[in-house]
Structures are given as C-alpha cells and as structure tokens.
Amino acid sequence: MPYHLQFGEADPLRIRFALSPLWETHSAVRVLARPRQQGYHLPWLRRIRGAAEGLELGPLHLLMPRRGHSPDFLYPPPRGPAASFDEEIAAVRETDPALAHDDFARALAETPGATASDEGQRMLADPAGAVQRLADLLQAAWEALIAPDWPRLRALLEADVAHHSRRLAEGGLERLLGEIHPGFGWGADSATLTVAYQGEHVRALDGQGLVLMPSVFTWPDVISGFDPPWQPTIAYPARGIGGLWTEATADRTPDALARLLGRARADVLCALDEPAGTTALAHRLGLAPSSVSAHLSVLTEAGLLTSRRYGHQVLYERTPIGIALTGSPVSHPRPE
C-alpha cells in the first residue's frame, strides 16, 4: 500500500534536499538485521563485522519492525541541508519523554512480543532513560560503523543532490520526481506524490514543503511516513551505490590516457564517474589530498573538469571533453 503526499499551492516552492549522518547510522543498523538490504553492502559488512559484534544493538533492532511505525525522534528529518552527527544526536537527547513514550508504544506494538519483553517494558517505564540509552547506542554505532567511511558516503550523497538539482533545473519538479525512484508516481490532476511502500499513509503537506533525502543504506526501499511535528520527508536510494565499495584502481585508466596526462592525473579523471570532492577522491584513490587537489586544478584549467560549490566543499565533474577522453558513455536526458 502506498504513501500519498498531497501538495498545496506553496509546497513546490519549499522542496529541499538534505543529508543526515544520523539517518545513515540508523539505516546501517537496520541493514545488519535485514539480509534483503545487504546486497550492495556486502564488502562493507565483511569489513565492519568485528566492530558490529562489539555493539549491543538489540534495543535499536526492537524498535525496527519489518512493517509499520518506527520512532521518528530517533532519526528526525534534518533541519538544515547538512547537519553534523553531533548536532543531530544532541537533538535526539532532548526528546520530550512523553513523545518518546508514544513512539515506543507504537513501534513495539508492530512486533509480536516486543511490548511484553523486558527491554520493551523498560522503555515504557522510563522513556527519558531509554532516550539516553538509545542515543548512546547510536553514538557508538556512528563511531564504529559510519564515521570511518563518512567522507566517501557524504561525497556520494552530495553527488546525488548535485545531479538531481541539475535535473530539477532542466526539467522541472514533475520530471525530477519521476526520475528519483521508480516507486514514485506523480498525479498532476490531484497534485499528489504517491510513494510505493508498505503501509498506507496520507499526509497533506500544508505549506511545509518536502525534504528529499538521498541515502546509502535505505536501498532498495524508499521511506516516508513521518508524522507531525516532523517535516514531510522521503528518503530514497542514492545514485551510484553499486560502485560505492569498489576501490578505484589504475586498471580502469586507459594506458594511452595515462601516457598523455600522467598516470595519477589520468586516474583522477577516470575516477569521476560521479561528481566528487578532493577528500573523497583522495580516499578512493589512496593519494594525498594535496596531490589530488593539484591534479584537479590542472584538469580544470585544461577544460576537462568543471566545478561547483555544494555546502562546505567543491564538487568536480567531467566536461564533455573529459568524458570523451575517458571513453565513458555520455548520458542524455530522457526523451519527452
């Protein structure tokens, strides 16, 4: 059964993209317990297995029913375009215990036996204490599972936002919503966005607009259903997840291009299948950030790359000439 998000006159003017390290942490914890979601992430899972085994994630998993409500306060929609994890977890710790109790009760009721379990009863009896324990678990999960790879994850998420922002400028809102995910359906007559997902949920945006949030660990689902007071939000799988955990190597760089540009500079050019920043490229290629920065400058001056600022960093992507040199296929807009 789908979600139905009903747009009013002002809502298209209040659509924004956002990134959330807290959402990625929560979603990564969910992936650990969901074999269906592990596909693309198997290299990551193998690498973090030891760290994950050292975490007590049972209380978090208890609040992650396979269908139905999960506590929104544990991963609220980010208020800005790119909040830090510390800012987001601080907001979780300030949750009203009464709101937390209601969220706990709804989520526990979705899983048979969860409400009567020792941990479930403990949460309901002391919601304020449970909020702090759960925040501690999310903090530990962030540090062990996500923080070491956050530069890479953030680069992929920012590249997705850059791509879809450009598509919004080129084709408008209706085309953007049709391209983000095959589970999206736009009803022009009713101004309603339908999101294919488990459960039935209808929400009028009422001038609040909509947050579109690319996610690495949400794959293959799209997730919505946030209730007031949270801003309406949709988390969707970011582009490029298939190559996320694949290390870039010199094997993909044509020898002729390496002779023309130099091996390291050619590797930088070939690694830019998606827009990326200096830190992410350095991490991906195993090079010093200063070296990557110098190569990016030369490639940009030569007309092989273009750059744009997004948030705190500069993203680079290949120009048509750069694409031609790497032998990559050129993507064209969908025909009308």
Secondary structure, DSSP 4 states (H G I P E B T S, - for coil): -EEEEE--TTGGGGEEE-B-HHHHHHHHHHHHT-GGG-GGGHHHHHHHHHHHHTS--HHHHHT--SSS---GGGSPPPSSSB--HHHHHHHHHT--HHHHHHHHHHHHTTSTTTTTSHHHHHHHH-HHHHHHHHHHHHHHHIIIIIGGGHHHHHHHHHHHHHHHHHHHHHHHHHHHHHHH-TTEEEETTTTEEEEE-SS-EEEE-TT--EEEEEESTTTT--B--PPTTSPPEEEEEPTTGGGTTSPP-GGGS-HHHHHHH-HHHHHHHHT-SS-B-HHHHHHHHT--HHHHHHHHHHHHHTTSEEEEEETTEEEEEE-HHHHHHHTPPPP-PPP-
